[in-house]
Structures are given as structure tokens and as C-alpha cells.
Amino acid sequence: MVTADRLRAHLLHSGLAGVVGTAREESLRSYRLFAARDPRVLIGLDPVGTWSEREVLALMAERCGVAADPGRTSGPEVIDPERTLAALDACASLLAEAARRRVPVLLGTGHPHRLLGFYAVLADALSAAGCEILTPAQGRCVDITTRFGLRTGRLDYVRGVGLVRGATARRPGCEPGAHTHSPLPVRAALAAAADAGGPLPQLVIGDHGWVCGAGQLGFESVGPADVNDPAPFVGQAEGAVSVVVPVDDGARSDYYLPLTRYVLNRACLSQ
């Protein structure tokens, strides 16, 4: 069993919390862009309030534990592991309720190289508990946002987890999924589910554009986010996103599996 003490030690040892790999300069740049409502960092969220750079920094200090001093402009960022544990507990409560009610669930990631395994284990456990794991718009072409502009990709599902592959892939699964912050994949998935007249998710689990895009459309959403991605935390502060777990999202994929086991233990779900 992964206890809170063991997970805290793991978070610090692996760099998922404590001193993390995200640079302070990168975080502050994202906060400036968010304050300017740059769509590259809004990732599907349409904030209700007017957020200044200082207000975003203050929120991230409250929710993640980064330094609140705007004069600190360099060095590594810090995530408070206690905040990570508290968010994981809140996430477990949502999963337990979803399993109890056996609601349809949609999962997706913009970080398939890092987080696919994390979500896949959650999908397996929720499916075993009687939740329908939705896979709408399988194979549909979608536009994804990259640093070079919009690129066309194909929505795919691996072990029940949505991701985007290159549109030129010759067959499903022949190339790894793409890293994307775009909300367009989840919008396509939700629109396809509605058009088909099938069940809509009552819980969306994901990161980046998946969690913000779904939350903005009124779906209960939960997922992890790094300190250089303020949009999910603003979404949570404004009530669009249910739970955000502060964690470094660029670590080795196996480092996230203890977090999954902890959440499932807390939710009393099988692994």
C-alpha cells in the first residue's frame, strides 16, 4: 500500500514535488502570457475574471507552493508536496463517487509519453468498477496547437485514454502520441458523443486542453498540472475545473504510477 508518508517521500525523491524541473523563468513567462489572455496558455479556458500577472502568481503560490515573491525571477520552481497530497485525496473522492454511481468517464492526455500509464490504470480500475470508459470520435482528424501553429492530427485511444497522433500515420498505433496543450481534441470528442446521442461523460480526467476544455464546457474535470500551466488552477479557482493536482508533468512515466496506486487506494478501487 502506498501511504501518504511513502508517497511524500517518493514525490520529493523523484522530483515530482519539492524542487522540480520547471524553471522560474518559464513559470513567470506563462503567468505573463495568461494575464495577456494568450490562447497558447489559456488552453481552452475562458477566464471569468481579469487576472493580472501578480494575481496569477499569488494563486499559484497558494495552490502549488511556488515562491510568492515576484522579485524571485530565476532558479528552479518548488511544489509543496502537502498540496499535491491534498489534491490527490480530493481526486480520489471524485473517483470513488464516480465508481459508486457508475458514471460514464472520458480520459485524455496531451502528455502521452509521460502520463499515458497514469491514466490507463485509472481507466482500468473505473471500468472494473462498472463505469463506461468513453472513446468518442475515434480516428477523427482534429487540429492541434503547436509552437508552429495548427497541425492536423488524428484522435486515438490507447487503453481507454484519448491522445492525438499524426494524421499521416499509416495505421493506428504505429507512432507515439503527440504532446499538445490544445483543447480541440476534447472538444471533438465531446461533440461526437453528443452527435451520436450516446452517453456524455459525467467525469473527465486529463491534463492541459483536456481538463480545461472539458471544464469550460461544464463537464466535471480533474487532472494534474505543472506550475508553468496556470490555466487549470485558474479554472479551479473560478469553479470550471473540479480538482487540479500540482505536480511536475515532465518526469519519467514510471514515476507517476505510485500516485495512481495512492489514488486508487484512497478511492477503495481495485488496481
N, C-alpha and C positions, 0 to 999 in steps of 0.2 A: 504494500500500500504506500502511495506517495503522500506523506503527511505534509502539513504546512511547513514544518521546520525543514524537512528534507527538500521540499520544493524551493524554499527560500535559499537554501544553500546552493541548489542547482542553478537558480536564476543568477546568483552572484558569480558562481564559478564559470558558467557558460557565457556570461556577458549579455544575457537576455535582459537583465536588470542590473542595478548598480551602475558602474561605469560602462557605457555601451559604445558601440562602434560609430554612432552618429556624431558628426562634428557640430559644435555650437554654431559655426558659421552657416552650415546647411539649415539648421533649425530656424535661425533668425531670418534667413532669406525666405524660407517658406512662410513665416509669420508675416513678413512684409508683403509677399505676394497675395496671401489670403486677405489681408486688410485691403488690398487693392482689388479684391474680387477677381483675381486671375483664375480662369477656369481650369488651368493645369493643377491648381492646388485645391480648388473647390470640389473637384471630383464627384460632381453630381449633387452637391448640397447647394441650396439657395438660402443663405442665412436670412433670418428674420431681422436680426439686429444689425447695426453698423458697428463692426468690430475694428478697432484701431490695432496697430501693431502691439502697443503696450497691453491692451486688453487681451489679445491672443496670448501673449507671453504670460500674463498673470493667470489665465485659465490653464495653460499648460503646466505652470508651476503647481497649481492646485491639483490638477488631475494626474500629473505624471511625476512631479517632484523635481523638474528641471529648475535651475537657478532662476529666481525671480528678478535678479538684478540685470537691467538692460545694459549696464556697463560691462558685463561679462560677455565678451564678443568672440572668444576663441577657446580652444580646448575641447575635450570630449564632453558629451552630454551625460546626464545621470538620470536614471529612472528609479524611483523609490520602490523596492520590492514589496513593501507593505501595500502600496496602491495596486500593484499587479495582483497580489493575492486576493485583495478585497474585490477586485473586478472579476477575477476568476470565480470567486464564490457567487457573485451576482449572476455570472454567466451560467453556473451550474444550476441555480434556482430556475432560470428560464428554461433550460433544457429539461429539468425534472418536470416542470409544468407542461411543457410540450409533449413529453413522453406520457404523462398521466392522461392528457386529453387526446393523445394520438393524432396530432395535427399534421397537415402536410408541411414539409420543410424544404427549403431551397438552399443549397450551399454553392459558393463560388469563390474563386480566388484570382487576384491579379499577381500573386506571387507563387505560381505553381512549383517552381524549383525549390522553394523553401517551405511552403505551408501546405502542399497537397496532402501529405501524410497526416498532418494535424487534423484537417477537415475530414479526410476519408475515414479515420477511426471514429469520429463523431457521427458521421453518416451511418456507418455500420451499426453503432450502438442504438441510434434512434430508429433505424429500420427494424432492428431486433425487438425494440420496444413497441412496435406497431405503427410508427409514423411512416407516411408515404414520402419517399425522397423523390422530389420532382426533378425532371430533366427536360423542361420545355425548350423549344427552338433548337433541338439537337441538329447540328450541321448547318445552321443558318449563318449566312455571311453578315458580319457586323463591322462597323468602323471602330477602330480603337485609337486612342490618343497616344501619340509618341512624341518624343522631343523633336521629331522631324515633321510633325503634323499628323494628319489622319492616315491610317493604313487599314486596308481591309483584311479581316481575319475571319475564322470560322469558329463558331461556338461549339464546343465539345464537352463531354462529361467523362470523367475518369473516376470510377468507384463512387459515382453519385455526386461528384464535385465539378461544378462548371469552371471552364477555363477557355482561353482563346488560343487557337493555333493559326499558323499562317494559311491564308486562303489558297495557296498554291500547293499545299500538301497533297500528295497523290492518293493517300489513303489515311483514314483516321488513325491516330496514334503513332504515325511514322516520324513525328518530330515533337520536341518538348513544347509545352505551352509558353506563351509569351508573357513577359512582365508588363502589366498595364495598370494604370490608375483610372482608366475610363469607366464611366457609369453606363456606357452604351450596351455592353453585354447583358447586364441585369435588366436594363430596360427592354431589350429584345426578348429576354426570357419571360418577363412578366407580361409583356404584350402578347406573346404567343400563347401563354397559359390562358389569358383572358379570351383571346380569339377562339381558342379551341373549346371554350365552355367547360373546361375541366377544373379541378380544384386549384385555388390560388394558395400560395404559401401563407401560413399564419406565423411563420418564423423564418427569417433569412439570416444565415450565418456566413460571414465573409469578411473581406477586407477591402480597402481602397474604394473603388467605384461601386463594388457590390454592396457594401454596407451603407454607404452614403446615398447611392442611387435608390436603393430599396427604401431606406428610411425617409427620404424626401418624398416618395410616393405614398407614404402612410403605412408601410409594412413594418412590423416589429423586426428590428435588426440588431445584430450583435456581432462583435468581432474584435480582433487585435489591431493595434495601430502603433506606429513608431512615433517618436517625438517630433519628427520633421513632417508629420502629416496631421495638421491641426483640424482638418475638416471633420473627421469623426467625433472629435472631442467637442467641437462647437455644436455639432449636431446633437450630441448627448446633452449638452448644456441647454439647448433650445427645445429638447423633447422629441426631436426627429429620430434619434438613434437611442436604443434602449441601454446597451452596455458596450463600453469600449475598454479593452484590456491594454494598458500601456506596456509595450514590450518591443525590444529590438527585432525588426522583421527581416533582417538580413543575415541571420546566423545559419549554421548548418541545420539541415532539415531534421536530423535526429534529435536535436536539442529541444524541439517542441513537443516531442511525444510524452515526456513527463507531465507537461501541462495538460495534455489530453487526458492522461490517466487520472490526474488530480481532479479535473472537472467531472469526469465520469464517476469517480468515487464519491464526490460530493453530491452528485445528482442521483446516486444509487442506481446507476445504469451499468449493465454488463459491458465488458470490454472484449 
